[in-house]
Amino acid sequence: MNLLQTPLPTLDDPHVVVPAPGAGPGNWAGAASAVLVDGVTYLTYRERRPLAQGRGVATAVLRSTDGITFERVCEVHREDFGAESFERPVVMQRSDGGWRLYLSCATPGSKHWWIEALDAEHPEDLPAGRRTVVLPGDEHVAVKDPVITLREGQWEMWLCEHPLTERGAEDRMSTSYLTSGDGLSWTRHGTVLEPRAGSWDARGARVSAVLSHDPLVVLYDGRARAEDNWHETTSVARGDATGQLHADPDAPVLRSPDSDGALRYASAVRQPDGSTRFYFELARPDGAHDLVTTLSPA
């Protein structure tokens, strides 16, 4: 798959799926992931407010028959998990037909994050589902914002990791690769995508979507400076024979033309006709971020 064949998000007439919860910086709807099941798109995102108003306050699951207009299925709140904030969730149907919602949870009063899963038979029942801490993190690393695929019984995860070993530099991020037989107990296989000194992604590199498994092609978020935290932009990386990911030097760096330039947390959903519908968090002129969708042809 070369660059001409790689579907990418565009800024041609983006449709707002969920508007920011308020005007101005720190009001963000996004960090979404989505999946297509039996012609229905299930999408999950976090609602984020400014620091003084609670940060990531809730995670919602929505569904749509056209991928554009959604209805709310369920919602969970940070207080129910003892979390100070939520970041990127993942909603999936298990191979046995049940459903799972992964949550990125912030430990109060710290820079630490962990990942927890909710399991239920139906999407509507996820808030009361069985809870499992799948990746606790530790005093050395915070874990959040997973990208998860399930193929023929094999679970794969690309995980954002923030090192906690240097005070004041916890915003740094890289991506590791993990596998699992059940999506709950994971084996880490090492770091596969790292920041590049002197480049637009010098401060962080976080996989946001898998465009292709064979060959491995992903979208990823990056930023150059600590000051760019929360304002990441997006480009393409490709896997080598070992699964290590390398930034594509020919790929554009996608950014919003407005405000802080943020175009981040892209999720890709391949459609039956071969086109790809993208969902991503996009900065507005007032500094808020909307959750938007665009369609890229086959």
Contacts in CASP RR format, 6 or more apart in sequence:
PFRMAT RR
TARGET T0000
AUTHOR 0000-0000-0000
METHOD contacts of the structure
MODEL  1
MNLLQTPLPTLDDPHVVVPAPGAGPGNWAGAASAVLVDGVTYLTYRERRP
LAQGRGVATAVLRSTDGITFERVCEVHREDFGAESFERPVVMQRSDGGWR
LYLSCATPGSKHWWIEALDAEHPEDLPAGRRTVVLPGDEHVAVKDPVITL
REGQWEMWLCEHPLTERGAEDRMSTSYLTSGDGLSWTRHGTVLEPRAGSW
DARGARVSAVLSHDPLVVLYDGRARAEDNWHETTSVARGDATGQLHADPD
APVLRSPDSDGALRYASAVRQPDGSTRFYFELARPDGAHDLVTTLSPA
1 211 0 8 1.000
1 212 0 8 1.000
1 215 0 8 1.000
1 217 0 8 1.000
3 236 0 8 1.000
3 248 0 8 1.000
3 250 0 8 1.000
3 251 0 8 1.000
6 211 0 8 1.000
6 217 0 8 1.000
6 236 0 8 1.000
6 251 0 8 1.000
7 211 0 8 1.000
7 268 0 8 1.000
7 275 0 8 1.000
7 276 0 8 1.000
7 278 0 8 1.000
7 296 0 8 1.000
7 297 0 8 1.000
7 298 0 8 1.000
8 219 0 8 1.000
8 236 0 8 1.000
8 251 0 8 1.000
8 252 0 8 1.000
8 254 0 8 1.000
8 278 0 8 1.000
8 296 0 8 1.000
9 219 0 8 1.000
9 234 0 8 1.000
9 254 0 8 1.000
9 263 0 8 1.000
9 266 0 8 1.000
9 278 0 8 1.000
9 280 0 8 1.000
9 294 0 8 1.000
9 296 0 8 1.000
10 294 0 8 1.000
10 296 0 8 1.000
11 254 0 8 1.000
11 256 0 8 1.000
11 257 0 8 1.000
11 263 0 8 1.000
11 282 0 8 1.000
11 294 0 8 1.000
12 294 0 8 1.000
13 294 0 8 1.000
14 282 0 8 1.000
14 292 0 8 1.000
14 293 0 8 1.000
14 294 0 8 1.000
15 68 0 8 1.000
15 292 0 8 1.000
15 293 0 8 1.000
15 294 0 8 1.000
16 290 0 8 1.000
16 291 0 8 1.000
16 292 0 8 1.000
17 32 0 8 1.000
17 43 0 8 1.000
17 68 0 8 1.000
17 70 0 8 1.000
17 279 0 8 1.000
17 290 0 8 1.000
17 291 0 8 1.000
17 292 0 8 1.000
17 293 0 8 1.000
18 29 0 8 1.000
18 30 0 8 1.000
18 45 0 8 1.000
18 62 0 8 1.000
18 70 0 8 1.000
18 290 0 8 1.000
18 291 0 8 1.000
19 29 0 8 1.000
19 290 0 8 1.000
19 291 0 8 1.000
20 27 0 8 1.000
20 28 0 8 1.000
20 29 0 8 1.000
20 284 0 8 1.000
20 288 0 8 1.000
20 289 0 8 1.000
20 290 0 8 1.000
21 27 0 8 1.000
21 28 0 8 1.000
21 29 0 8 1.000
21 47 0 8 1.000
21 48 0 8 1.000
21 49 0 8 1.000
22 49 0 8 1.000
22 288 0 8 1.000
23 286 0 8 1.000
23 288 0 8 1.000
24 284 0 8 1.000
24 286 0 8 1.000
24 287 0 8 1.000
24 288 0 8 1.000
25 50 0 8 1.000
25 259 0 8 1.000
25 260 0 8 1.000
25 286 0 8 1.000
25 287 0 8 1.000
25 288 0 8 1.000
26 48 0 8 1.000
26 49 0 8 1.000
26 50 0 8 1.000
26 51 0 8 1.000
26 230 0 8 1.000
26 287 0 8 1.000
26 288 0 8 1.000
26 289 0 8 1.000
27 48 0 8 1.000
27 49 0 8 1.000
27 50 0 8 1.000
27 287 0 8 1.000
27 288 0 8 1.000
27 289 0 8 1.000
28 47 0 8 1.000
28 48 0 8 1.000
28 230 0 8 1.000
28 281 0 8 1.000
28 288 0 8 1.000
28 289 0 8 1.000
29 45 0 8 1.000
29 47 0 8 1.000
29 48 0 8 1.000
29 281 0 8 1.000
29 289 0 8 1.000
29 290 0 8 1.000
29 291 0 8 1.000
30 45 0 8 1.000
30 46 0 8 1.000
30 48 0 8 1.000
30 265 0 8 1.000
30 280 0 8 1.000
30 281 0 8 1.000
30 289 0 8 1.000
30 290 0 8 1.000
30 291 0 8 1.000
31 45 0 8 1.000
31 46 0 8 1.000
31 48 0 8 1.000
31 87 0 8 1.000
31 88 0 8 1.000
31 89 0 8 1.000
31 104 0 8 1.000
31 145 0 8 1.000
31 265 0 8 1.000
31 281 0 8 1.000
32 43 0 8 1.000
32 44 0 8 1.000
32 45 0 8 1.000
32 88 0 8 1.000
32 265 0 8 1.000
32 267 0 8 1.000
32 279 0 8 1.000
32 280 0 8 1.000
32 281 0 8 1.000
32 291 0 8 1.000
33 43 0 8 1.000
33 44 0 8 1.000
33 88 0 8 1.000
33 89 0 8 1.000
33 90 0 8 1.000
33 91 0 8 1.000
33 147 0 8 1.000
33 267 0 8 1.000
33 279 0 8 1.000
34 41 0 8 1.000
34 42 0 8 1.000
34 43 0 8 1.000
34 44 0 8 1.000
34 91 0 8 1.000
34 267 0 8 1.000
34 269 0 8 1.000
34 277 0 8 1.000
34 279 0 8 1.000
35 41 0 8 1.000
35 42 0 8 1.000
35 91 0 8 1.000
35 92 0 8 1.000
35 93 0 8 1.000
35 269 0 8 1.000
36 42 0 8 1.000
36 269 0 8 1.000
36 270 0 8 1.000
36 271 0 8 1.000
37 93 0 8 1.000
39 65 0 8 1.000
39 272 0 8 1.000
40 63 0 8 1.000
40 64 0 8 1.000
40 65 0 8 1.000
41 63 0 8 1.000
41 64 0 8 1.000
41 65 0 8 1.000
41 67 0 8 1.000
41 70 0 8 1.000
41 269 0 8 1.000
41 277 0 8 1.000
42 61 0 8 1.000
42 62 0 8 1.000
42 63 0 8 1.000
42 73 0 8 1.000
42 91 0 8 1.000
42 93 0 8 1.000
42 123 0 8 1.000
43 61 0 8 1.000
43 62 0 8 1.000
43 63 0 8 1.000
43 64 0 8 1.000
43 67 0 8 1.000
43 70 0 8 1.000
43 91 0 8 1.000
43 267 0 8 1.000
43 279 0 8 1.000
44 59 0 8 1.000
44 60 0 8 1.000
44 61 0 8 1.000
44 62 0 8 1.000
44 89 0 8 1.000
44 90 0 8 1.000
44 91 0 8 1.000
44 101 0 8 1.000
45 59 0 8 1.000
45 60 0 8 1.000
45 62 0 8 1.000
45 89 0 8 1.000
45 291 0 8 1.000
46 56 0 8 1.000
46 58 0 8 1.000
46 59 0 8 1.000
46 60 0 8 1.000
46 86 0 8 1.000
46 87 0 8 1.000
46 88 0 8 1.000
46 89 0 8 1.000
46 104 0 8 1.000
47 56 0 8 1.000
47 57 0 8 1.000
47 58 0 8 1.000
47 59 0 8 1.000
47 60 0 8 1.000
48 55 0 8 1.000
48 56 0 8 1.000
48 57 0 8 1.000
48 85 0 8 1.000
48 86 0 8 1.000
49 55 0 8 1.000
49 56 0 8 1.000
49 57 0 8 1.000
54 85 0 8 1.000
55 84 0 8 1.000
55 85 0 8 1.000
55 106 0 8 1.000
56 78 0 8 1.000
56 85 0 8 1.000
56 86 0 8 1.000
56 87 0 8 1.000
57 77 0 8 1.000
57 78 0 8 1.000
57 85 0 8 1.000
57 86 0 8 1.000
58 75 0 8 1.000
58 76 0 8 1.000
58 77 0 8 1.000
58 78 0 8 1.000
58 86 0 8 1.000
59 75 0 8 1.000
59 76 0 8 1.000
59 86 0 8 1.000
59 89 0 8 1.000
59 101 0 8 1.000
59 103 0 8 1.000
60 72 0 8 1.000
60 73 0 8 1.000
60 74 0 8 1.000
60 75 0 8 1.000
61 72 0 8 1.000
61 73 0 8 1.000
61 74 0 8 1.000
61 75 0 8 1.000
61 91 0 8 1.000
61 101 0 8 1.000
61 123 0 8 1.000
61 126 0 8 1.000
62 70 0 8 1.000
62 71 0 8 1.000
62 72 0 8 1.000
62 73 0 8 1.000
63 70 0 8 1.000
63 71 0 8 1.000
63 73 0 8 1.000
63 123 0 8 1.000
64 70 0 8 1.000
64 71 0 8 1.000
67 277 0 8 1.000
67 293 0 8 1.000
68 293 0 8 1.000
73 123 0 8 1.000
73 124 0 8 1.000
74 123 0 8 1.000
74 124 0 8 1.000
74 125 0 8 1.000
74 126 0 8 1.000
74 127 0 8 1.000
75 127 0 8 1.000
76 101 0 8 1.000
76 103 0 8 1.000
76 118 0 8 1.000
76 126 0 8 1.000
76 127 0 8 1.000
78 84 0 8 1.000
78 85 0 8 1.000
78 86 0 8 1.000
78 105 0 8 1.000
80 127 0 8 1.000
81 103 0 8 1.000
81 105 0 8 1.000
81 116 0 8 1.000
82 105 0 8 1.000
82 108 0 8 1.000
83 103 0 8 1.000
83 105 0 8 1.000
83 106 0 8 1.000
83 107 0 8 1.000
83 108 0 8 1.000
84 106 0 8 1.000
84 107 0 8 1.000
84 108 0 8 1.000
84 109 0 8 1.000
85 105 0 8 1.000
85 106 0 8 1.000
86 103 0 8 1.000
86 104 0 8 1.000
86 105 0 8 1.000
86 106 0 8 1.000
87 104 0 8 1.000
87 106 0 8 1.000
87 113 0 8 1.000
87 144 0 8 1.000
87 145 0 8 1.000
88 104 0 8 1.000
88 144 0 8 1.000
88 145 0 8 1.000
88 146 0 8 1.000
88 265 0 8 1.000
89 101 0 8 1.000
89 102 0 8 1.000
89 103 0 8 1.000
89 104 0 8 1.000
90 101 0 8 1.000
90 102 0 8 1.000
90 146 0 8 1.000
90 147 0 8 1.000
90 148 0 8 1.000
91 99 0 8 1.000
91 100 0 8 1.000
91 101 0 8 1.000
91 102 0 8 1.000
91 123 0 8 1.000
91 126 0 8 1.000
92 99 0 8 1.000
92 100 0 8 1.000
92 102 0 8 1.000
92 148 0 8 1.000
92 150 0 8 1.000
93 99 0 8 1.000
93 100 0 8 1.000
94 100 0 8 1.000
94 119 0 8 1.000
94 150 0 8 1.000
95 150 0 8 1.000
95 153 0 8 1.000
97 121 0 8 1.000
98 119 0 8 1.000
98 120 0 8 1.000
98 121 0 8 1.000
98 122 0 8 1.000
99 119 0 8 1.000
99 120 0 8 1.000
99 121 0 8 1.000
99 122 0 8 1.000
99 123 0 8 1.000
99 125 0 8 1.000
99 126 0 8 1.000
100 117 0 8 1.000
100 118 0 8 1.000
100 119 0 8 1.000
100 183 0 8 1.000
101 117 0 8 1.000
101 118 0 8 1.000
101 126 0 8 1.000
102 115 0 8 1.000
102 116 0 8 1.000
102 117 0 8 1.000
102 134 0 8 1.000
102 146 0 8 1.000
102 148 0 8 1.000
103 115 0 8 1.000
103 116 0 8 1.000
103 117 0 8 1.000
103 118 0 8 1.000
104 113 0 8 1.000
104 115 0 8 1.000
104 144 0 8 1.000
104 145 0 8 1.000
104 146 0 8 1.000
105 113 0 8 1.000
105 114 0 8 1.000
105 115 0 8 1.000
105 116 0 8 1.000
106 112 0 8 1.000
106 113 0 8 1.000
106 144 0 8 1.000
107 113 0 8 1.000
107 114 0 8 1.000
111 142 0 8 1.000
111 162 0 8 1.000
111 164 0 8 1.000
111 170 0 8 1.000
112 137 0 8 1.000
112 139 0 8 1.000
112 142 0 8 1.000
112 164 0 8 1.000
113 137 0 8 1.000
113 142 0 8 1.000
113 143 0 8 1.000
113 144 0 8 1.000
113 162 0 8 1.000
114 133 0 8 1.000
114 135 0 8 1.000
114 136 0 8 1.000
114 137 0 8 1.000
114 142 0 8 1.000
114 143 0 8 1.000
115 133 0 8 1.000
115 134 0 8 1.000
115 135 0 8 1.000
115 143 0 8 1.000
115 144 0 8 1.000
115 146 0 8 1.000
116 131 0 8 1.000
116 132 0 8 1.000
116 133 0 8 1.000
116 134 0 8 1.000
117 131 0 8 1.000
117 132 0 8 1.000
117 133 0 8 1.000
117 134 0 8 1.000
117 183 0 8 1.000
117 184 0 8 1.000
118 126 0 8 1.000
118 127 0 8 1.000
118 129 0 8 1.000
118 130 0 8 1.000
118 131 0 8 1.000
119 126 0 8 1.000
119 129 0 8 1.000
119 130 0 8 1.000
119 132 0 8 1.000
120 126 0 8 1.000
120 128 0 8 1.000
120 129 0 8 1.000
120 130 0 8 1.000
132 184 0 8 1.000
134 183 0 8 1.000
134 184 0 8 1.000
134 185 0 8 1.000
134 186 0 8 1.000
135 143 0 8 1.000
135 146 0 8 1.000
135 159 0 8 1.000
135 186 0 8 1.000
136 143 0 8 1.000
137 143 0 8 1.000
139 164 0 8 1.000
140 163 0 8 1.000
140 164 0 8 1.000
140 165 0 8 1.000
141 161 0 8 1.000
141 162 0 8 1.000
141 163 0 8 1.000
141 164 0 8 1.000
142 161 0 8 1.000
142 162 0 8 1.000
142 164 0 8 1.000
142 170 0 8 1.000
143 159 0 8 1.000
143 160 0 8 1.000
143 161 0 8 1.000
143 162 0 8 1.000
144 160 0 8 1.000
144 162 0 8 1.000
145 159 0 8 1.000
145 160 0 8 1.000
145 206 0 8 1.000
145 208 0 8 1.000
145 265 0 8 1.000
146 157 0 8 1.000
146 158 0 8 1.000
146 159 0 8 1.000
146 160 0 8 1.000
147 157 0 8 1.000
147 158 0 8 1.000
147 159 0 8 1.000
147 207 0 8 1.000
147 208 0 8 1.000
147 209 0 8 1.000
147 210 0 8 1.000
147 218 0 8 1.000
148 155 0 8 1.000
148 156 0 8 1.000
148 157 0 8 1.000
148 183 0 8 1.000
149 155 0 8 1.000
149 156 0 8 1.000
149 210 0 8 1.000
149 213 0 8 1.000
150 156 0 8 1.000
150 183 0 8 1.000
151 213 0 8 1.000
153 181 0 8 1.000
154 179 0 8 1.000
154 181 0 8 1.000
155 179 0 8 1.000
155 180 0 8 1.000
155 181 0 8 1.000
155 182 0 8 1.000
155 183 0 8 1.000
155 186 0 8 1.000
156 177 0 8 1.000
156 178 0 8 1.000
156 179 0 8 1.000
156 180 0 8 1.000
157 177 0 8 1.000
157 178 0 8 1.000
157 179 0 8 1.000
157 180 0 8 1.000
157 186 0 8 1.000
158 175 0 8 1.000
158 176 0 8 1.000
158 177 0 8 1.000
158 192 0 8 1.000
158 193 0 8 1.000
158 207 0 8 1.000
158 210 0 8 1.000
158 218 0 8 1.000
159 175 0 8 1.000
159 176 0 8 1.000
159 177 0 8 1.000
159 178 0 8 1.000
159 188 0 8 1.000
160 173 0 8 1.000
160 174 0 8 1.000
160 175 0 8 1.000
160 206 0 8 1.000
160 207 0 8 1.000
161 173 0 8 1.000
161 174 0 8 1.000
161 175 0 8 1.000
161 176 0 8 1.000
161 191 0 8 1.000
162 170 0 8 1.000
162 171 0 8 1.000
162 172 0 8 1.000
162 173 0 8 1.000
163 169 0 8 1.000
163 170 0 8 1.000
163 172 0 8 1.000
164 170 0 8 1.000
166 172 0 8 1.000
169 226 0 8 1.000
171 203 0 8 1.000
171 226 0 8 1.000
171 229 0 8 1.000
172 195 0 8 1.000
172 203 0 8 1.000
172 204 0 8 1.000
173 195 0 8 1.000
173 203 0 8 1.000
173 204 0 8 1.000
173 205 0 8 1.000
173 206 0 8 1.000
174 191 0 8 1.000
174 193 0 8 1.000
174 194 0 8 1.000
174 195 0 8 1.000
174 204 0 8 1.000
174 205 0 8 1.000
174 206 0 8 1.000
175 191 0 8 1.000
175 192 0 8 1.000
175 193 0 8 1.000
175 194 0 8 1.000
175 205 0 8 1.000
175 206 0 8 1.000
175 207 0 8 1.000
175 220 0 8 1.000
175 245 0 8 1.000
176 188 0 8 1.000
176 189 0 8 1.000
176 190 0 8 1.000
176 191 0 8 1.000
176 192 0 8 1.000
177 188 0 8 1.000
177 189 0 8 1.000
177 190 0 8 1.000
177 192 0 8 1.000
177 243 0 8 1.000
178 186 0 8 1.000
178 187 0 8 1.000
178 188 0 8 1.000
178 189 0 8 1.000
179 186 0 8 1.000
179 187 0 8 1.000
179 189 0 8 1.000
180 186 0 8 1.000
180 187 0 8 1.000
192 243 0 8 1.000
192 244 0 8 1.000
192 245 0 8 1.000
193 205 0 8 1.000
193 206 0 8 1.000
193 207 0 8 1.000
193 218 0 8 1.000
193 220 0 8 1.000
193 237 0 8 1.000
193 244 0 8 1.000
193 245 0 8 1.000
194 205 0 8 1.000
195 201 0 8 1.000
195 202 0 8 1.000
195 203 0 8 1.000
195 204 0 8 1.000
195 205 0 8 1.000
195 222 0 8 1.000
196 202 0 8 1.000
196 205 0 8 1.000
196 247 0 8 1.000
198 224 0 8 1.000
199 224 0 8 1.000
199 247 0 8 1.000
200 222 0 8 1.000
200 223 0 8 1.000
200 224 0 8 1.000
200 233 0 8 1.000
200 235 0 8 1.000
200 253 0 8 1.000
201 220 0 8 1.000
201 222 0 8 1.000
201 223 0 8 1.000
201 224 0 8 1.000
201 235 0 8 1.000
201 247 0 8 1.000
202 223 0 8 1.000
202 224 0 8 1.000
202 225 0 8 1.000
203 222 0 8 1.000
203 223 0 8 1.000
203 224 0 8 1.000
203 225 0 8 1.000
203 226 0 8 1.000
203 228 0 8 1.000
203 229 0 8 1.000
204 221 0 8 1.000
204 222 0 8 1.000
204 223 0 8 1.000
205 220 0 8 1.000
205 221 0 8 1.000
205 222 0 8 1.000
205 237 0 8 1.000
205 247 0 8 1.000
206 220 0 8 1.000
206 221 0 8 1.000
206 222 0 8 1.000
206 232 0 8 1.000
207 218 0 8 1.000
207 219 0 8 1.000
207 220 0 8 1.000
207 237 0 8 1.000
207 245 0 8 1.000
208 218 0 8 1.000
208 219 0 8 1.000
208 220 0 8 1.000
208 221 0 8 1.000
208 234 0 8 1.000
208 264 0 8 1.000
208 265 0 8 1.000
208 266 0 8 1.000
208 267 0 8 1.000
209 218 0 8 1.000
209 219 0 8 1.000
209 266 0 8 1.000
209 267 0 8 1.000
209 268 0 8 1.000
209 278 0 8 1.000
210 216 0 8 1.000
210 217 0 8 1.000
210 218 0 8 1.000
210 268 0 8 1.000
211 217 0 8 1.000
211 218 0 8 1.000
211 219 0 8 1.000
211 236 0 8 1.000
211 268 0 8 1.000
211 276 0 8 1.000
215 238 0 8 1.000
215 239 0 8 1.000
216 238 0 8 1.000
216 239 0 8 1.000
216 243 0 8 1.000
216 245 0 8 1.000
217 236 0 8 1.000
217 237 0 8 1.000
217 238 0 8 1.000
217 239 0 8 1.000
218 236 0 8 1.000
218 237 0 8 1.000
218 238 0 8 1.000
218 239 0 8 1.000
218 245 0 8 1.000
219 234 0 8 1.000
219 235 0 8 1.000
219 236 0 8 1.000
219 237 0 8 1.000
219 266 0 8 1.000
219 268 0 8 1.000
220 234 0 8 1.000
220 235 0 8 1.000
220 236 0 8 1.000
220 237 0 8 1.000
220 245 0 8 1.000
220 247 0 8 1.000
221 232 0 8 1.000
221 233 0 8 1.000
221 234 0 8 1.000
221 264 0 8 1.000
221 265 0 8 1.000
221 266 0 8 1.000
222 232 0 8 1.000
222 233 0 8 1.000
222 234 0 8 1.000
222 235 0 8 1.000
222 264 0 8 1.000
223 229 0 8 1.000
223 231 0 8 1.000
223 232 0 8 1.000
223 233 0 8 1.000
228 260 0 8 1.000
230 260 0 8 1.000
230 262 0 8 1.000
231 260 0 8 1.000
231 261 0 8 1.000
231 262 0 8 1.000
231 264 0 8 1.000
231 283 0 8 1.000
232 262 0 8 1.000
232 263 0 8 1.000
232 264 0 8 1.000
233 253 0 8 1.000
233 254 0 8 1.000
233 255 0 8 1.000
233 261 0 8 1.000
233 262 0 8 1.000
233 263 0 8 1.000
233 264 0 8 1.000
234 253 0 8 1.000
234 254 0 8 1.000
234 255 0 8 1.000
234 263 0 8 1.000
234 264 0 8 1.000
234 266 0 8 1.000
234 280 0 8 1.000
235 247 0 8 1.000
235 248 0 8 1.000
235 251 0 8 1.000
235 252 0 8 1.000
235 253 0 8 1.000
235 254 0 8 1.000
236 247 0 8 1.000
236 248 0 8 1.000
236 251 0 8 1.000
237 245 0 8 1.000
237 246 0 8 1.000
237 247 0 8 1.000
237 248 0 8 1.000
238 245 0 8 1.000
238 246 0 8 1.000
238 248 0 8 1.000
239 245 0 8 1.000
239 246 0 8 1.000
240 246 0 8 1.000
254 263 0 8 1.000
255 261 0 8 1.000
255 262 0 8 1.000
255 263 0 8 1.000
256 262 0 8 1.000
256 263 0 8 1.000
256 282 0 8 1.000
256 283 0 8 1.000
256 284 0 8 1.000
258 283 0 8 1.000
258 284 0 8 1.000
258 285 0 8 1.000
258 287 0 8 1.000
259 283 0 8 1.000
259 284 0 8 1.000
259 285 0 8 1.000
259 286 0 8 1.000
259 287 0 8 1.000
260 283 0 8 1.000
260 287 0 8 1.000
261 283 0 8 1.000
262 281 0 8 1.000
262 282 0 8 1.000
262 283 0 8 1.000
262 289 0 8 1.000
263 280 0 8 1.000
263 281 0 8 1.000
263 282 0 8 1.000
263 283 0 8 1.000
264 280 0 8 1.000
264 281 0 8 1.000
265 280 0 8 1.000
265 281 0 8 1.000
266 278 0 8 1.000
266 279 0 8 1.000
266 280 0 8 1.000
267 278 0 8 1.000
267 279 0 8 1.000
267 280 0 8 1.000
268 276 0 8 1.000
268 277 0 8 1.000
268 278 0 8 1.000
269 276 0 8 1.000
269 277 0 8 1.000
269 278 0 8 1.000
269 279 0 8 1.000
270 276 0 8 1.000
271 277 0 8 1.000
271 295 0 8 1.000
273 298 0 8 1.000
274 298 0 8 1.000
275 295 0 8 1.000
275 296 0 8 1.000
275 297 0 8 1.000
275 298 0 8 1.000
276 295 0 8 1.000
276 296 0 8 1.000
276 298 0 8 1.000
277 293 0 8 1.000
277 294 0 8 1.000
277 295 0 8 1.000
277 296 0 8 1.000
278 293 0 8 1.000
278 294 0 8 1.000
278 295 0 8 1.000
278 296 0 8 1.000
279 291 0 8 1.000
279 292 0 8 1.000
279 293 0 8 1.000
280 291 0 8 1.000
280 292 0 8 1.000
280 293 0 8 1.000
281 289 0 8 1.000
281 290 0 8 1.000
281 291 0 8 1.000
281 292 0 8 1.000
282 289 0 8 1.000
282 290 0 8 1.000
282 291 0 8 1.000
282 292 0 8 1.000
283 289 0 8 1.000
284 290 0 8 1.000
END
